[in-house]
Amino acid sequence: MKINSRAKGKRGEREVGKLLAEWWGKLEPGCEFRPTPSSGGWATPELRGHFLVAGDLVTTATRFPFTVECKLREGWAWATMLAGKRSPVWGWWAQCERAALEENRHPLLVFRRSREAWHAIMGWRFV
């Protein structure tokens, strides 16, 4: 059974949310990360509650400095990307940088292909 791309993307966002909650939860115990609801659905602070909009994810972590873009996609190769050649990964990174700039945060791109581990790209400042 083939999963459609929207469902696959949402599944990836949920996976990344769990990983970030485990990682960042060491700094802010109990914080949550969830996929951003439909556009316009959280248009006012009252509707957003304690969640801070962060790209593909929203979070209750008040100290989380990143805008997160999650990509669970095929059609790219490590060798091409690492050689600095044309790759969809660089387009995802540019998208993440633009979103982070709008939110005055730092970009964090989390990506993988099916049946592989998650990987992240972030600025040098956070390495």
C-alpha positions in Angstrom: 0.0 0.0 0.0 1.4 3.4 -1.0 1.1 6.3 1.4 0.4 9.7 -0.1 3.0 12.4 0.3 0.9 14.6 2.7 0.3 11.6 5.1 4.0 10.7 4.8 5.1 14.2 5.6 2.8 14.4 8.6 4.1 11.1 9.9 7.7 12.5 9.5 6.7 15.6 11.5 5.3 13.5 14.3 8.5 11.4 14.4 10.7 14.5 14.5 8.5 16.0 17.2 9.1 12.9 19.4 12.8 13.1 18.8 13.0 16.8 19.6 10.9 16.4 22.7 13.3 13.7 23.9 16.4 15.8 23.1 15.2 19.3 24.1 13.2 17.8 27.0 16.5 17.4 28.9 16.6 21.2 29.0 12.9 21.9 29.3 11.3 18.8 30.8 7.7 18.2 29.7 8.0 20.3 26.5 6.0 19.2 23.5 6.6 19.4 19.8 3.7 18.8 17.4 3.0 19.3 13.7 1.8 22.8 12.9 -2.0 22.8 12.5 -3.6 23.9 9.2 -2.7 27.4 8.0 -5.0 30.0 9.6 -6.2 27.6 12.2 -4.1 29.3 14.9 -4.3 32.9 13.7 -4.5 34.5 17.1 -2.5 34.1 20.4 -5.7 32.9 22.1 -6.0 30.0 19.6 -2.3 29.1 19.8 -2.2 28.9 23.6 1.2 28.1 24.9 2.5 26.8 21.5 5.1 28.8 19.6 4.9 28.4 15.8 8.1 26.9 14.6 8.0 26.0 10.8 6.7 22.5 10.5 6.3 22.1 14.2 4.9 24.0 17.2 6.3 23.7 20.6 5.7 24.6 24.2 9.5 24.9 24.8 10.0 28.6 25.5 13.8 28.5 25.1 13.8 26.5 21.8 15.7 28.8 19.3 15.0 26.9 16.0 12.5 27.0 13.2 12.2 23.4 12.1 11.6 22.1 8.6 11.0 18.3 8.4 11.4 16.4 5.1 10.7 12.7 4.7 11.5 12.4 1.0 13.0 10.3 -1.7 14.8 11.6 -4.9 18.1 12.8 -3.4 21.5 11.2 -2.9 24.1 11.7 -0.2 27.0 11.7 -2.7 25.4 14.5 -4.7 24.5 16.6 -1.7 27.9 16.2 0.0 29.7 17.2 -3.2 27.8 20.5 -3.2 26.0 19.6 -6.4 22.3 20.4 -7.2 20.2 18.6 -4.7 16.7 19.1 -3.3 18.3 19.2 0.2 19.7 22.7 -0.6 16.3 23.9 -1.6 14.9 22.6 1.7 17.7 24.4 3.6 16.9 27.7 1.8 13.2 27.3 2.7 14.2 26.6 6.3 16.5 29.7 6.4 13.7 31.9 5.0 11.2 30.7 7.6 13.8 31.1 10.4 14.5 34.7 9.3 10.8 35.5 9.5 10.6 34.1 13.0 13.9 35.6 14.2 15.1 32.1 15.0 17.8 29.7 13.7 17.2 27.2 11.0 17.1 23.4 11.7 16.4 21.1 8.8 15.6 17.5 9.8 15.4 15.0 6.9 15.6 11.4 5.8 14.6 9.0 3.1 12.4 6.0 3.8 14.0 3.3 6.0 16.9 5.5 7.0 17.9 7.4 10.1 17.0 11.1 10.6 19.7 13.7 9.9 19.9 17.4 10.7 21.5 20.5 9.2 21.9 23.5 11.4 24.2 26.5 11.6 27.7 26.2 12.9 26.8 28.1 16.1 24.9 25.1 17.5 27.4 22.3 16.7 
